Amino acid sequence: MSEDLTTQLCSRILSLTSPWIQDNADYKKESEFLTLDSSKVRNTTGWHDKYDFEESVKQTASWYRRITNGESSLLVSQEQVTSFELKN
């Protein structure tokens, strides 16, 4: 992934390419000590994700864009949940 989540979401939702000011302060960033690891649940239950990172960003951006354009948040959410549940 060449772009981080924030950049991708802003790009997809707001059509902005560089919305953030670079912070070069010398402090430990949250991303350096928070991690998610799904290997234990994968190994013990056989669970697997249905959406990869790119699809997750795409679906999230689509939800925000549609709600911003006046669609019902309930209906958009129901549609996306149904679509998600139908994925293999």
N, C-alpha and C positions, 0 to 999 in steps of 0.2 A: 504494500500500500504506500503510495507516494504521498498521499494527503492524509491528514488526521481527520477524525470524525467531525470536529467543529468546522473545519474548512469545507468538507464535502457537504455537510448539511446547509451551510450558508450559501454555497455555490448552487445547490439544487433548489433551495427554497427562495432565496432572495436574488439569485443571479449575481452574486457578488464574488469577486475572485480573491480579494485581499482585505477582508473587513476588520482585521485585528491589528493592533499595534504590537510590535515585537517587544517583549519584556525581557531584558537581559540581566535582570537582578540576580544576585548571587544567593539563592536560597534553594532548598530542596523542594522540588516540584512534586505534587501529589502523584503524578503518573510514574514517578520513580519508586514509589513504595506501595502502591495499590496494584494488585494483580488478580486476575480471574483465571482459574484453572478448572476446566470441566473434565479433566482426565479421570478423576475418581468415579464420578457418576457414569462416565462413558464405559469404564472398565467393569463396574459392578452391575450396571443395569442395561447396558447396550444402548443407552440414550444417544441420540445424535441431533444436531441442530438441523432445522429445515431450511433456514436462510443463512447464507454466508454474510460476511460483513457488508459487501457491496449491495446485496439485496435488502438487507436490514436498513441501510441508509436510504436506499431508494424508496422503500415502503414508508419510512418515517417522514421523509421529505414530501412524499405524495400526500400523506395525511395532513400535514401542516398546510400545504399549498391548497388543498381542497377545502379545508375549514376556513382558511383566509379568504377564499373565493366565495364563501357563503353557503357551502353545503352543510348539511346536518352532521355534527360530530358523531351522533349516535349511529346514523345510517352508514357513514364512511367506516366507522369502527366495526360495525357488524359485517359489512362487506369484506373488510380486510381479514377479520377473524375467520369468516367462512372460507375465504380463499386460502388462508394459512392452513386451516384444518384439512382441506382437500389435497394439500401437497403430500407427496409420498413420504 
